[in-house]
């Protein structure tokens, strides 16, 4: 992503290369809008309660009767099947990482601190990018992440976000990976918007490579997750594959702390190029952000419910 100038010390490149200052979310018309309340950072969101269905009780004739015994059908099996259909992600744990923070630009010293990402050291975080008229990546990722969390919880998943709306800066990229590990997530996704040249557009998925580190054991599963999300996002939004990075919207990297340190299947998604006018118009549209979240939910559900 594109680096933006700061009054403070220059920011180091982030895991996904994004560098822009954060800010409040804007509506379709560009007006500011409040962000949603999130679950407690680093802790699972409230799990979905399961409704217990009473078991059928059999009624029988007196002993010795020649009349066939009649019983009321047991409804437990049907109820369980219905619940599975309504809550296909029951028992699954998902960690969502909304990339960057709105206050990062005020904390140059903190976010420039180097952290170990297994094969090198990188900055704690960067500011993220924005559209040319100031809609920030931090506002975008926060909105889409919360929409996605709501959809996944409705399908039965336990969802954890890596930060809250009140988080001025942080957690650092290594800590964001740790939250996925600590929650033993079945899948983790970090949501971003890119900041490339204005003539470039399209979305892409970033997946880990083997580095002789923590992520090696889940590289294959992360690739499956990435392909499922790629397909669902393309089908659900109609956005094109990136025309400037990756092959068919799939990119593999070994320099991102959020991936290198993950012990659970994890991907990043760059939902488009916020500096491109066509992509930016989608980012700023509230209804389209909902479409993005729905497409991401479909991709995650496909991965989490597929036989391995």
C-alpha positions as CSV (number, residue, x, y, z in Angstrom):
1,X,0.0,0.0,0.0
2,X,1.0,3.7,-0.4
3,X,3.0,5.4,2.4
4,X,1.5,8.7,3.6
5,X,3.7,11.5,5.1
6,X,3.6,12.1,8.8
7,X,4.8,14.9,11.0
8,X,6.4,12.3,13.2
9,X,9.1,9.8,12.2
10,X,8.4,8.1,8.9
11,X,6.4,4.9,9.3
12,X,7.9,1.5,8.3
13,X,6.0,-0.6,5.8
14,X,3.4,-2.7,7.3
15,X,2.7,-6.4,6.8
16,X,0.5,-5.6,3.8
17,X,2.3,-2.4,2.8
18,X,-0.6,-0.1,3.8
19,X,0.2,3.4,5.1
20,X,-2.5,6.0,5.6
21,X,-3.9,7.7,8.6
22,X,-7.1,6.4,10.2
23,X,-10.4,8.2,10.8
24,X,-14.1,7.9,11.3
25,X,-16.2,5.8,9.0
26,X,-18.2,7.7,6.4
27,X,-21.6,6.9,5.0
28,X,-22.5,6.6,1.3
29,X,-22.7,10.3,1.1
30,X,-19.3,10.9,2.8
31,X,-20.8,11.9,6.2
32,X,-19.3,10.5,9.3
33,X,-21.1,7.6,10.9
34,X,-20.6,5.9,14.3
35,X,-18.9,2.6,14.5
36,X,-20.5,-0.5,15.9
37,X,-19.8,-1.9,19.4
38,X,-17.5,-5.0,19.2
39,X,-17.0,-8.0,21.5
40,X,-14.3,-7.8,24.1
41,X,-10.9,-7.7,22.4
42,X,-9.1,-11.1,22.3
43,X,-12.0,-12.9,23.9
44,X,-14.7,-15.0,22.2
45,X,-17.9,-13.3,21.4
46,X,-21.0,-14.7,23.1
47,X,-21.8,-18.1,21.7
48,X,-25.2,-18.9,20.2
49,X,-27.6,-20.6,22.7
50,X,-29.0,-23.8,21.5
51,X,-32.7,-24.4,21.9
52,X,-33.4,-27.7,23.6
53,X,-36.4,-29.6,22.1
54,X,-38.3,-32.0,24.4
55,X,-38.0,-35.7,23.7
56,X,-41.1,-37.5,22.6
57,X,-42.7,-39.7,25.2
58,X,-44.1,-43.1,24.3
59,X,-47.6,-44.1,25.2
60,X,-48.4,-47.8,25.4
61,X,-51.3,-50.2,25.9
62,X,-51.6,-52.1,29.2
63,X,-49.3,-55.2,29.5
64,X,-50.6,-58.2,27.8
65,X,-52.7,-56.2,25.3
66,X,-52.8,-57.6,21.8
67,X,-53.0,-54.1,20.4
68,X,-49.8,-52.8,18.8
69,X,-47.8,-50.5,21.0
70,X,-48.0,-46.9,19.7
71,X,-45.4,-44.2,20.5
72,X,-45.1,-40.5,19.8
73,X,-42.2,-40.0,17.3
74,X,-39.0,-38.8,18.9
75,X,-38.4,-35.2,17.7
76,X,-34.7,-35.0,18.8
77,X,-33.2,-36.2,15.5
78,X,-35.3,-33.8,13.4
79,X,-34.6,-30.9,15.8
80,X,-30.9,-31.6,15.6
81,X,-31.0,-31.7,11.8
82,X,-32.9,-28.4,11.8
83,X,-30.5,-26.7,14.1
84,X,-27.5,-27.9,12.0
85,X,-29.1,-26.3,8.9
86,X,-29.9,-23.1,10.8
87,X,-26.5,-22.9,12.5
88,X,-24.0,-24.5,10.1
89,X,-21.0,-23.0,11.9
90,X,-22.0,-24.1,15.4
91,X,-18.9,-25.1,17.3
92,X,-16.6,-23.2,14.9
93,X,-14.3,-20.4,16.1
94,X,-13.3,-17.5,13.8
95,X,-10.9,-14.7,14.5
96,X,-11.4,-11.5,12.5
97,X,-8.6,-8.9,12.3
98,X,-9.7,-5.4,11.2
99,X,-6.5,-4.0,9.7
100,X,-4.9,-0.9,11.2
101,X,-6.4,1.6,13.6
102,X,-7.8,5.1,13.3
103,X,-5.3,6.6,15.7
104,X,-2.2,5.0,14.4
105,X,-1.0,8.2,12.8
106,X,-0.9,9.8,16.3
107,X,1.4,7.0,17.6
108,X,4.4,7.0,15.2
109,X,6.8,5.9,18.0
110,X,4.7,3.0,19.1
111,X,3.8,1.6,15.8
112,X,7.4,1.9,14.5
113,X,8.6,-0.4,17.2
114,X,10.2,-3.5,15.7
115,X,8.7,-6.9,16.6
116,X,9.9,-10.4,15.8
117,X,7.9,-12.1,13.0
118,X,9.9,-15.4,13.0
119,X,12.1,-14.8,10.0
120,X,12.8,-11.1,10.4
121,X,11.8,-8.0,12.4
122,X,9.1,-5.6,11.2
123,X,7.3,-2.5,12.5
124,X,4.5,-3.1,15.0
125,X,2.0,-1.7,12.5
126,X,1.5,1.2,10.0
127,X,-1.3,3.8,9.5
128,X,-3.0,2.1,6.6
129,X,-4.2,3.8,3.5
130,X,-7.3,5.7,2.4
131,X,-9.4,6.8,-0.6
132,X,-8.3,10.0,-2.3
133,X,-11.1,11.9,-0.6
134,X,-10.1,10.6,2.9
135,X,-12.2,7.5,3.7
136,X,-9.7,5.5,5.7
137,X,-8.7,1.9,5.6
138,X,-9.2,1.7,9.3
139,X,-12.8,2.8,9.0
140,X,-13.5,0.4,6.1
141,X,-12.0,-2.6,7.8
142,X,-13.8,-1.9,11.1
143,X,-17.2,-1.7,9.3
144,X,-16.7,-4.8,7.2
145,X,-15.3,-6.8,10.1
146,X,-18.3,-6.1,12.3
147,X,-20.7,-6.9,9.5
148,X,-18.9,-10.2,9.0
149,X,-18.9,-11.0,12.7
150,X,-22.6,-10.5,12.9
151,X,-23.2,-12.8,9.9
152,X,-21.0,-15.5,11.3
153,X,-22.5,-15.4,14.8
154,X,-25.9,-15.8,13.2
155,X,-24.7,-19.0,11.7
156,X,-23.5,-20.3,15.0
157,X,-19.8,-19.4,15.0
158,X,-17.9,-18.0,18.0
159,X,-16.3,-14.8,16.8
160,X,-13.4,-12.8,18.2
161,X,-12.1,-9.5,16.9
162,X,-8.5,-8.5,17.5
163,X,-9.3,-4.9,18.4
164,X,-12.2,-2.7,19.6
165,X,-13.5,0.6,18.2
166,X,-11.9,2.4,21.1
167,X,-8.4,1.0,20.4
168,X,-6.3,4.0,19.6
169,X,-3.5,1.9,18.3
170,X,-2.4,-1.7,18.4
171,X,-2.3,-4.6,19.0
172,X,0.9,-5.1,17.0
173,X,1.0,-7.5,14.2
174,X,2.6,-10.3,16.3
175,X,-0.1,-9.9,18.9
176,X,-2.9,-10.1,16.3
177,X,-1.5,-13.4,15.2
178,X,-1.4,-14.5,18.9
179,X,-5.1,-13.8,19.4
180,X,-5.9,-16.3,16.7
181,X,-3.6,-18.9,18.2
182,X,-4.9,-18.3,21.8
183,X,-8.5,-18.8,20.6
184,X,-7.6,-22.0,18.7
185,X,-9.4,-20.5,15.7
186,X,-10.7,-22.8,13.0
187,X,-10.0,-19.9,10.6
188,X,-8.7,-16.4,10.9
189,X,-8.9,-13.5,8.4
190,X,-7.3,-10.1,8.3
191,X,-9.3,-7.5,6.4
192,X,-7.5,-4.7,4.4
193,X,-7.8,-2.3,1.6
194,X,-4.8,-1.7,-0.6
195,X,-3.2,1.6,-1.6
196,X,-1.6,1.1,-5.0
197,X,-1.4,3.4,-8.0
198,X,-4.7,4.9,-9.1
199,X,-4.7,3.1,-12.5
200,X,-4.6,-0.4,-10.8
201,X,-7.6,-2.1,-9.3
202,X,-9.1,-5.4,-8.1
203,X,-8.9,-7.6,-5.0
204,X,-6.5,-10.3,-4.0
205,X,-5.9,-12.9,-1.2
206,X,-2.6,-13.2,0.6
207,X,-1.6,-16.6,2.0
208,X,1.4,-17.8,3.9
209,X,4.5,-19.6,2.7
210,X,6.5,-22.2,4.6
211,X,9.3,-20.4,6.5
212,X,10.5,-23.0,8.9
213,X,8.4,-21.4,11.6
214,X,5.0,-21.5,13.4
215,X,2.9,-21.2,10.2
216,X,4.3,-24.2,8.3
217,X,1.8,-26.7,9.7
218,X,-1.2,-24.7,8.4
219,X,0.1,-23.5,5.1
220,X,-1.9,-26.0,3.1
221,X,-5.1,-25.3,5.1
222,X,-4.5,-21.6,4.7
223,X,-4.3,-22.1,0.9
224,X,-7.6,-23.9,0.9
225,X,-9.2,-21.1,3.0
226,X,-7.8,-18.5,0.6
227,X,-9.2,-20.2,-2.5
228,X,-12.6,-20.6,-0.9
229,X,-12.7,-17.0,0.1
230,X,-11.4,-15.8,-3.2
231,X,-14.1,-17.7,-5.1
232,X,-16.9,-16.5,-2.8
233,X,-15.7,-12.9,-2.8
234,X,-15.5,-12.8,-6.6
235,X,-18.9,-14.4,-7.0
236,X,-20.6,-12.3,-4.3
237,X,-19.2,-8.9,-5.2
238,X,-18.4,-9.1,-8.9
239,X,-15.1,-7.2,-8.1
240,X,-12.3,-8.2,-10.5
241,X,-9.2,-10.0,-9.6
242,X,-6.2,-7.7,-9.0
243,X,-4.5,-6.7,-12.2
244,X,-1.3,-5.8,-10.5
245,X,-0.4,-8.5,-7.9
246,X,-0.8,-12.2,-7.6
247,X,-2.1,-14.8,-10.1
248,X,-5.9,-15.0,-10.3
249,X,-6.1,-13.0,-7.1
250,X,-3.9,-15.4,-5.1
251,X,-0.6,-14.1,-3.6
252,X,1.8,-16.0,-1.3
253,X,4.1,-14.1,1.0
254,X,6.6,-14.8,3.8
255,X,7.1,-11.3,5.2
256,X,3.8,-10.7,7.1
257,X,3.9,-11.1,10.8
258,X,0.2,-11.8,11.0
259,X,0.7,-14.9,8.8
260,X,4.2,-16.0,9.8
261,X,3.3,-16.4,13.4
262,X,-0.1,-18.0,12.9
263,X,-0.6,-21.5,14.1
264,X,-4.2,-21.6,12.7
265,X,-5.3,-21.4,9.1
266,X,-5.2,-17.7,8.2
267,X,-5.3,-15.3,5.2
268,X,-5.3,-11.6,4.5
269,X,-7.7,-10.1,1.9
270,X,-7.0,-6.8,0.1
271,X,-10.6,-6.0,-0.8
272,X,-9.5,-3.7,-3.6
273,X,-7.4,-0.6,-4.3
274,X,-8.6,2.3,-2.3
275,X,-6.7,4.7,-4.6
276,X,-8.6,3.5,-7.7
277,X,-11.8,5.5,-8.4
278,X,-13.9,2.5,-9.3
279,X,-12.8,0.4,-6.3
280,X,-13.1,3.4,-4.0
281,X,-16.7,4.0,-4.9
282,X,-17.5,0.4,-3.8
283,X,-15.5,0.9,-0.5
284,X,-17.5,4.0,0.4
285,X,-20.9,2.4,-0.3
286,X,-22.6,1.0,2.8
287,X,-24.7,-1.5,0.9
288,X,-21.7,-2.7,-1.0
289,X,-19.7,-3.2,2.2
290,X,-22.5,-5.4,3.4
291,X,-22.2,-7.4,0.1
292,X,-18.5,-7.8,0.8
293,X,-19.2,-9.1,4.3
294,X,-21.8,-11.6,3.0
295,X,-19.4,-12.8,0.4
296,X,-16.6,-13.3,3.0
297,X,-19.1,-15.2,5.2
298,X,-19.9,-17.5,2.4
299,X,-16.3,-18.2,1.7
300,X,-15.5,-18.9,5.4
301,X,-18.6,-21.2,5.7
302,X,-17.5,-23.1,2.6
303,X,-14.1,-23.7,4.1
304,X,-15.3,-24.5,7.6
305,X,-18.0,-27.0,6.5
306,X,-16.1,-28.8,3.8
307,X,-14.6,-32.2,4.4
308,X,-10.8,-32.1,4.7
